[in-house]
Amino acid sequence: MLNLILKDVLIQKNILIIYIATIILYLLVNVSPVFIVFVYSVVFILNAFSNDEKDNANILLNSLPYTRREIVSSKYIGALIFTGLFMLYTYVVNFFLNEQEVVVLWKEILLTMGLVMIAITFILPISYKFKTKYLTIVAVALFGVYMVMVNYFVPNFDGKVRALVQKFMTLQDLQLYLFATVIIVFLYVGSWLLSIRIYERKAF
């Protein structure tokens, strides 16, 4: 399974250089590390998935000595590993550029990892069931909904989201964090099992 995860990295090694450079640029203009890690992790995982859809790569994967369960599991385990690596890189670079502490608040780690896990929980089953191209349609639709909300229904939506995140960061109730973590892990595992079921029933 480790080889499947390494495969996702090697296929994107040229794009990875662009990721590394642009993260530095975003940090220079003080973009939130949480936002950076979330976006780059999800984009990296989606690119890895879309590469498997090209040139009948799934047929090749299924001819190798890997079970379909292992192929799907590599995506879910890889998502956590990639997010952790992006997080490490982003905060270390942020330390050198903005002289901020490398010590990351555990709340930021939970928030970032939780956001990525929630996104992957919905993205991967949809991708396995249909195609990643349908995610583009969903993304455009969600962006349209976002613009309508910002302009007509929820004034200062971005400010309210930032305030909500800040409130999360200042909460002191450890039981609430534990409850949220359990729920997210439960959803992630459920999505993992659902994706395995979908992929095992596919014909290539």
N, C-alpha and C positions, 0 to 999 in steps of 0.2 A: 504493500500500500504506500510505503514511503516513496517508491519510484513514481507512483502516480501523482503524488504531491509535487515531487521534484520536476516532473514533466510539465506541470502547469507553470512553474517558475521559468524553466528553460525556454519554453515556447514564447514567453513574454519578455525575455531578457533584453531585447532592444527597446521595448516600450518602458521597461523598468528604469532605464536611464532617464527617460522623460519624466517619469513619476518623481524620481529623486530630485531632479532639477526644479520642477514646478513646485514641489513641497517647500523648497527653500524660498522661492519667490513669494509664495503665500504667507510664509512665516515673516518675511521681511515687511509685509504690509499688515502684520498683526491679525491675520485670520486665526480664528480659534482652532487650537490643536485638535479638539474634539471633533469639530466639523471636518477638518482635513483628514483625520484618520478614518472617520466614517465613510466619507465619499470615496477616498482612494481604495479602501478595503473592498467596498461593494463593487466598484468599477473593475478592480483587479480580478475578483471572483467571477464577475459576469463575463469578462474577456476570456478567462480560462474556460468557462462553460461554452461560450460561443465557438471557441476554437475546436472543441470536440464535435460541434455540429458541421464543421467544414470538411469537405473532401472525404465524407463518410468515415470520419475518425472513429465513430462509435463501432463500426464494423471491425476495424482493426483492434480496438480495445477489447472487444468481445472474443477475438481470436487469440488473445494473450491469456496466460495462466492466471487470470483474475476473475473472481466471481462478480456478478452484477452488484451484489451487496457491497463488495470492496470498492468498486468503481464509484458508487454513490457516496459511500462513507468517506472516501478520500476528499470529496468536495466539502463535506461538512467539517471534517477535521482540519482540512487545509484552510478553510475560512477562518477558523480560530487562530491558527498559526500565523497566517498572513496578517490578520488584524494585530496580533501581538507584535510582529516585526515592524509593521508600519507605525505602531504606537511607540515602540522603542526608538526607532529612527527619528520620528517627528519630535519627540521630547528632548532627545539628545541634541539635535540640531537647534531646537528652540533655545536650549541652554547657551550654546555658543553665539547665537545671533542676537538674542534678546536678554541674555544674562539672567534667565530665570532658572529656578532650581530644577535639577533633574528629577528630584523626588516628586513623583506624581501622586496627587491625592487619590486615595483608593476609590473615592466617589467618582472621580473622572474616569478611572479605569472601568468601573462598573457601568457608568453611563455610556461610554463609548462602546464597550463590548456588548452591552445590552441592546443598543441601537442597531449594531451590525447584525446581531443574532436575530432580532425581530425582522429586519429587512430580509435576511437569508431565509427565515422561516416561511415567508410568503413567496419569495422570488424563485427558489429552486424547484419546489413542486410545480409551479406554473411552467417553468422552463422545461422540466422533464415531461410534463403532460402535453405541452404545445411546442413552441419554439421561442428562442430568446427574442426574435423579432417582434413577438406580440407584447413583450415587455416595453418596447419602444412606444407602442400604441397606448399602453396603460400609463406610461410615464408622461406622454403628451397630454393625455386626458387629466391626469392628476395635476399637472402644471396649469391646465386650463381652470380646473376647480380652484386651485390655489390663487390664481389671478383674480377670479371672480370674488372669492372670499375677501382678499386684501382690498379690492376696490369698492365692493358694494356692501358686504355683510359684517366683516370684522376689521374695523379700522385699526391701524397699528398692530397688525397680526404678528409681524416679526418681533416687535417689542414685547408682545405678550408671550411669545415662545421663549425669548431670552429670559424673561422674568420667571417663567415656569422652570426653566433649567436652573436658574440661580436659586430658586426656592428648593429645588431638589438637592442642590449642592450644600445648602445650609441646614437641611433636615438633620435632626439628631436621633431620630427613632430607628434604632438598629433592626428592630423587628420588621419595620416597613421595608427596609432594604433587603432583608432576608426573604420576606414574602415575595417581593418583586423579582428577586433572583430565581426563586423556586419556580415561579410562574413562567419566566422567560426560558429557563432550562427545560421545563415541561413542554412548552410550545416547540422549542428547537428539536427536542428528541422526537416529538410527535411528527414534525415536518420531515425529519430524517427518515423515520419509518415509512411515512407516506410516500416519499420520493423513491425509496427502495421498492415499495410495492408497485408504483407506477412504472419504474424502469424495468423491473423483472417481467412485466407483462407486455413490454414493447417488443416489436418484431423489427429486426434490422436486415 
